[in-house]
C-alpha cells in the first residue's frame, strides 16, 4: 500500500497482458486534459459543503427544543454524507497534490467533522480499489452480516446465515444501521498497526463524539436528543449506502487467482449510473464509477467527460461497459442479493 496517494494511476509495464490497453486509454485521457486539476471547482464545492455543515448546526441551535429538530437531523444526515464524499475526493488526491495537506484535511473533515475514521477508511478503500469485487481481497465484499456470493452463503454461519435468506428484502432496512457501523469501524481500526497516526486519529474521533453528544444534550432534553441521534445516524447510513450500493453490488465477483489486467479488473466489476446534474450531486460523481476506478485521482467534474472516451474505447477493444439508471441499479443489486441467498433458503426448507 502506498502512503503517498490513495490509489495512484499505475504506469503499467508492457510485459503484462492487457496493460497496453490501459496505457493507450490513459494517453487519450491525458491528451484530453482530463487529469488536470480543477481548483476552482473544489473551492466552490468545499465552500458550499462547509456552509451547509455549519448552517445545519446553526439551525439545530435555533430550532432548539422542538420536534422540528428531526427535520434538522434529516438535513444533517445529507450534509454528513456530502462531507464524507469530500473526504473521499481529498483522500484520492483530487484536491491537493501533496500528502500532508491531504491527510490534514482528510482527518479534520473525517475524524473531527463527521466521526468517520480517515485512516480506517483509507486502508479499506485502497484495498477495494486494487481488487474490486474480489471475494478474497476486497474488504467491501467480505462476508459479514450480508453475503455477496453463493459460495459465501454456503460457508456462512450465525446471523449472516439467517439474514442471508432474505437479505434482498432486508438490505435497505439494514442500511439504517450503517451510520453507526461506520463510526464503530473507525474506533475498532485504532487497534491495527497498519493505521498511521493512531493517537491523532483517536483524539479526533473522541473529540467528535464528545462535541456531538454535548451539543445534543445541551440543546435538547434527553428524549429529543436521543431521537435526533437515531434519525440523524439512521438516515446518514441509509444515504451512504444508497451512494455506494449502485457501484459494484450485483456486478461480477472474482475469487482465487482470477485477477484480470487493470483495465478489465476495474471496468468489468463496476457499474455506471446514468443521470443529470441532480444524480451527479447526490452521488458525488461516483455514478461514474467505471471512470473513477480507472483514474482515481481524476477530479470529479472531469469524470462525465471521460465517460465518453472510456465507453467508446471499451467498445473498440471489446470490453463490456455497463451503465444503467439509478432505480435499475438498485434493482440489479437487490436481485443479485436475493439470488445469492438461494442456497440458504434451500437449506432451510
Wavefront OBJ file of the C-alpha trace (Angstrom):
o trace
v 0.000 0.000 0.000
v 1.349 3.408 -0.892
v 1.327 6.166 1.683
v 1.824 8.980 -0.815
v -1.511 8.522 -2.561
v -4.647 6.551 -2.009
v -4.859 4.804 -5.379
v -2.450 6.286 -7.918
v -2.887 5.549 -11.592
v -0.425 2.769 -12.386
v 2.227 3.027 -15.040
v 1.528 -0.408 -16.486
v 4.594 -2.344 -17.667
v 4.034 -3.637 -21.171
v 5.113 -7.127 -20.146
v 1.742 -7.788 -18.505
v -1.083 -8.924 -20.735
v -3.699 -6.249 -21.336
v -1.721 -3.375 -19.820
v -1.162 -1.913 -23.267
v -4.922 -1.357 -23.466
v -4.863 0.755 -20.326
v -1.772 2.681 -21.427
v -3.482 3.685 -24.672
v -6.624 4.752 -22.823
v -4.615 6.746 -20.282
v -2.831 8.511 -23.129
v -6.159 9.547 -24.685
v -7.483 10.750 -21.345
v -4.318 12.738 -20.613
v -4.284 14.302 -24.065
v -7.867 15.450 -23.476
v -6.651 17.264 -20.331
v -8.952 15.271 -18.057
v -6.256 14.541 -15.479
v -5.689 18.271 -14.950
v -6.591 19.755 -11.564
v -9.817 21.699 -11.053
v -9.048 24.006 -8.096
v -11.929 26.385 -8.833
v -14.465 23.562 -8.692
v -13.154 22.308 -5.362
v -13.046 25.794 -3.831
v -16.744 26.169 -4.654
v -17.707 22.628 -3.652
v -15.827 22.612 -0.342
v -17.214 26.067 0.470
v -20.816 25.018 -0.219
v -20.489 21.811 1.786
v -18.807 23.719 4.617
v -21.593 26.312 4.635
v -24.231 23.549 4.695
v -22.439 21.800 7.567
v -22.142 24.956 9.687
v -25.638 26.064 8.690
v -27.058 22.758 9.859
v -25.607 23.192 13.326
v -26.795 26.804 13.450
v -30.304 25.629 12.507
v -30.062 22.955 15.201
v -29.303 25.604 17.824
v -32.023 27.982 16.583
v -34.772 25.344 16.360
v -33.852 24.175 19.843
v -36.308 22.235 21.996
v -38.814 21.319 19.314
v -39.680 18.171 17.419
v -38.877 20.139 14.266
v -35.310 19.334 15.225
v -35.827 15.972 13.497
v -36.086 17.843 10.187
v -32.690 19.327 11.001
v -31.444 15.800 11.744
v -32.528 14.716 8.251
v -30.772 17.707 6.699
v -27.626 16.968 8.713
v -27.682 13.350 7.522
v -27.395 14.594 3.945
v -24.732 17.103 4.951
v -22.632 14.481 6.751
v -22.749 12.268 3.657
v -21.657 15.163 1.460
v -18.753 15.796 3.840
v -17.853 12.101 3.520
v -17.837 12.500 -0.268
v -15.495 15.468 0.095
v -13.213 13.331 2.289
v -13.298 10.677 -0.429
v -12.126 13.127 -3.102
v -9.476 14.602 -0.817
v -8.088 11.156 0.015
v -7.864 10.323 -3.693
v -5.567 13.332 -4.171
v -8.111 15.030 -6.399
v -7.886 18.245 -4.371
v -4.287 18.518 -3.147
v -1.193 17.112 -4.811
v 0.843 16.734 -1.629
v 0.360 14.131 1.090
v 0.459 16.456 4.120
v -2.467 18.757 3.263
v -4.387 15.721 2.024
v -4.034 13.943 5.372
v -4.696 17.072 7.439
v -7.927 17.924 5.623
v -8.953 14.250 5.463
v -8.652 13.841 9.227
v -10.255 17.182 10.048
v -13.345 16.647 7.888
v -13.485 12.893 8.517
v -12.497 12.177 12.114
v -13.323 15.511 13.720
v -16.098 16.665 11.388
v -18.315 13.603 10.999
v -16.684 10.917 13.168
v -15.553 8.788 10.222
v -12.063 7.343 10.706
v -9.852 8.601 7.877
v -7.084 6.055 8.451
v -9.520 3.134 8.613
v -11.369 4.272 5.516
v -8.184 4.939 3.543
v -6.790 1.480 4.319
v -10.064 -0.226 3.426
v -10.729 1.828 0.313
v -7.217 1.360 -1.045
v -7.628 -2.416 -0.919
v -11.041 -2.110 -2.554
v -9.664 -0.086 -5.458
v -6.800 -2.508 -6.015
v -9.100 -5.536 -6.311
v -12.762 -4.506 -6.662
v -15.298 -7.273 -6.077
v -12.598 -9.870 -5.404
v -14.034 -12.033 -2.631
v -10.637 -12.749 -1.095
v -9.042 -9.303 -1.490
v -11.765 -6.645 -1.462
v -12.977 -5.829 2.076
v -16.207 -4.408 0.641
v -17.353 -7.898 -0.367
v -16.037 -9.749 2.676
v -18.883 -11.757 4.253
v -20.253 -10.217 7.416
v -23.952 -9.651 8.085
v -24.545 -9.876 4.336
v -23.047 -12.350 1.887
v -22.139 -11.412 -1.668
v -21.905 -14.765 -3.478
v -23.455 -18.202 -3.177
v -20.039 -19.539 -2.202
v -20.023 -17.170 0.779
v -23.642 -18.063 1.542
v -22.869 -21.785 1.766
v -19.969 -21.102 4.147
v -21.879 -18.588 6.292
v -22.664 -19.069 9.957
v -24.700 -17.334 12.626
v -26.558 -14.110 11.840
v -25.334 -13.991 8.243
v -26.852 -17.407 7.591
v -30.214 -16.271 8.943
v -30.245 -12.803 7.394
v -28.871 -14.110 4.099
v -32.102 -15.928 3.358
v -33.955 -12.626 2.974
v -31.091 -10.178 2.510
v -32.529 -8.817 -0.726
v -35.551 -7.586 1.245
v -33.534 -6.543 4.306
v -30.785 -4.614 2.515
v -32.270 -1.114 2.751
v -33.605 -1.563 6.314
v -30.144 -2.734 7.372
v -28.622 0.415 5.899
v -30.352 2.328 8.698
v -27.653 0.831 10.955
v -24.776 1.606 8.595
v -24.086 5.041 10.087
v -23.421 3.507 13.487
v -21.345 0.769 11.852
v -19.130 3.326 10.080
v -18.394 5.125 13.342
v -17.687 1.906 15.242
v -15.414 0.612 12.475
v -13.224 3.704 12.781
v -12.747 3.103 16.510
v -12.133 -0.627 16.066
v -9.424 0.076 13.493
v -7.415 2.045 16.044
v -6.050 -1.271 17.308
v -4.426 -2.061 13.953
v -0.767 -1.241 13.472
v -1.405 -0.583 9.780
v -3.294 2.598 10.735
v -0.853 5.503 10.861
v -1.011 8.259 13.498
v -3.391 6.238 15.629
v -3.191 8.605 18.601
v -4.174 11.558 16.454
v -6.932 9.537 14.813
v -8.246 8.501 18.229
v -8.082 12.017 19.665
v -10.054 13.480 16.770
v -12.656 10.699 16.846
v -13.209 11.101 20.601
v -13.358 14.889 20.144
v -16.143 14.446 17.595
v -18.141 12.088 19.799
v -17.780 14.339 22.844
v -18.712 17.524 20.956
v -21.588 15.836 19.117
v -23.195 14.374 22.246
v -22.512 17.517 24.279
v -24.300 19.637 21.680
v -27.282 17.296 21.526
v -27.834 17.056 25.265
v -27.036 20.735 25.905
v -29.689 21.969 23.475
v -32.297 19.205 23.708
v -33.947 17.255 26.524
v -32.976 13.592 26.650
v -35.914 12.252 24.623
v -35.423 14.669 21.736
v -31.637 14.295 21.877
v -31.903 10.515 21.528
v -34.489 10.877 18.761
v -32.219 13.324 16.909
v -29.268 10.947 17.214
v -31.259 7.970 15.928
v -32.824 9.830 12.990
v -29.572 11.555 12.065
v -27.395 8.434 12.116
v -30.026 6.174 10.534
v -30.575 8.495 7.579
v -26.843 9.141 7.264
v -26.241 5.389 6.980
v -29.109 4.961 4.530
v -27.841 7.756 2.301
v -24.257 6.474 2.402
v -25.459 3.000 1.441
v -27.555 4.413 -1.393
v -24.466 6.234 -2.703
v -22.195 3.198 -2.727
v -24.594 0.294 -3.429
v -25.008 1.018 -7.169
v -21.261 0.983 -7.792
v -20.403 -2.743 -7.613
v -23.207 -4.721 -5.976
v -24.605 -7.204 -8.443
v -21.611 -6.944 -10.740
v -19.316 -9.966 -11.365
v -17.162 -11.081 -8.439
v -13.713 -12.644 -8.619
v -12.139 -15.385 -6.495
v -8.774 -17.038 -6.021
v -6.250 -16.357 -8.771
v -8.833 -14.746 -11.045
v -7.281 -11.325 -11.485
v -7.634 -9.758 -14.951
v -5.447 -6.888 -16.120
v -6.006 -3.482 -14.540
v -8.446 -2.106 -17.129
v -10.689 -5.167 -17.212
v -10.496 -5.609 -13.435
v -11.916 -2.121 -12.954
v -14.421 -1.949 -15.822
v -15.991 -5.399 -15.588
v -16.702 -5.158 -11.845
v -18.100 -1.609 -11.881
v -21.422 -0.072 -12.887
v -22.150 3.463 -14.041
v -25.410 5.199 -13.198
v -26.942 7.481 -15.805
v -28.490 10.756 -14.757
v -28.234 14.513 -14.846
v -26.882 17.172 -12.510
v -29.040 16.033 -9.569
v -27.659 12.484 -9.821
v -24.105 13.825 -10.038
v -24.595 15.931 -6.899
v -26.492 13.285 -4.930
v -23.917 10.562 -5.660
v -20.915 12.850 -5.526
v -19.795 11.895 -9.032
v -19.462 8.244 -8.026
v -22.172 7.443 -10.548
v -19.231 7.486 -12.991
v -17.786 4.546 -11.107
v -16.001 2.973 -14.073
v -14.066 6.144 -14.842
v -13.380 6.761 -11.152
v -11.892 3.285 -10.756
v -9.765 3.633 -13.871
v -8.492 7.080 -12.864
v -8.942 7.520 -9.087
v -7.193 10.895 -8.900
v -9.206 12.404 -11.761
v -11.181 15.428 -10.469
v -14.860 14.602 -10.089
v -16.166 17.127 -12.682
v -13.956 15.545 -15.353
v -15.430 12.069 -14.929
v -18.510 12.719 -17.069
v -16.265 13.888 -19.926
v -14.021 10.846 -19.521
v -17.094 8.601 -19.769
v -17.472 9.306 -23.487
v -13.857 8.367 -24.185
v -13.872 5.285 -21.940
v -17.168 3.943 -23.266
v -16.023 4.342 -26.871
v -12.645 2.758 -26.111
v -14.220 -0.231 -24.360
v -16.423 -0.845 -27.413
v -13.294 -0.593 -29.570
v -11.411 -3.304 -27.646
v -14.452 -5.477 -26.875
v -14.764 -4.902 -23.113
v -18.297 -4.828 -21.664
v -19.191 -1.398 -20.263
v -22.273 -1.454 -18.036
v -24.377 1.556 -17.154
v -27.999 1.873 -16.140
v -30.446 4.210 -14.418
v -30.411 4.725 -10.655
v -33.554 2.697 -9.916
v -32.368 -0.090 -12.217
v -29.011 -0.153 -10.425
v -30.753 -0.791 -7.105
v -32.966 -3.406 -8.728
v -29.916 -5.245 -10.102
v -28.209 -5.143 -6.714
v -31.284 -6.438 -4.863
v -31.933 -9.196 -7.393
v -28.312 -10.290 -7.000
v -28.561 -10.319 -3.201
v -31.739 -12.364 -3.350
v -30.135 -14.831 -5.783
v -27.102 -15.174 -3.517
v -29.365 -16.235 -0.639
v -30.917 -19.134 -2.569
v -28.664 -21.863 -1.054
v -29.657 -20.678 2.433
v -33.349 -20.710 1.594
v -32.984 -24.185 0.074
v -31.198 -25.477 3.184
v -33.968 -24.124 5.411
v -36.771 -25.917 3.554
l 1 2 3 4 5 6 7 8 9 10 11 12 13 14 15 16 17 18 19 20 21 22 23 24 25 26 27 28 29 30 31 32 33 34 35 36 37 38 39 40 41 42 43 44 45 46 47 48 49 50 51 52 53 54 55 56 57 58 59 60 61 62 63 64 65 66 67 68 69 70 71 72 73 74 75 76 77 78 79 80 81 82 83 84 85 86 87 88 89 90 91 92 93 94 95 96 97 98 99 100 101 102 103 104 105 106 107 108 109 110 111 112 113 114 115 116 117 118 119 120 121 122 123 124 125 126 127 128 129 130 131 132 133 134 135 136 137 138 139 140 141 142 143 144 145 146 147 148 149 150 151 152 153 154 155 156 157 158 159 160 161 162 163 164 165 166 167 168 169 170 171 172 173 174 175 176 177 178 179 180 181 182 183 184 185 186 187 188 189 190 191 192 193 194 195 196 197 198 199 200 201 202 203 204 205 206 207 208 209 210 211 212 213 214 215 216 217 218 219 220 221 222 223 224 225 226 227 228 229 230 231 232 233 234 235 236 237 238 239 240 241 242 243 244 245 246 247 248 249 250 251 252 253 254 255 256 257 258 259 260 261 262 263 264 265 266 267 268 269 270 271 272 273 274 275 276 277 278 279 280 281 282 283 284 285 286 287 288 289 290 291 292 293 294 295 296 297 298 299 300 301 302 303 304 305 306 307 308 309 310 311 312 313 314 315 316 317 318 319 320 321 322 323 324 325 326 327 328 329 330 331 332 333 334 335 336 337 338 339 340 341 342 343 344 345 346 347 348 349
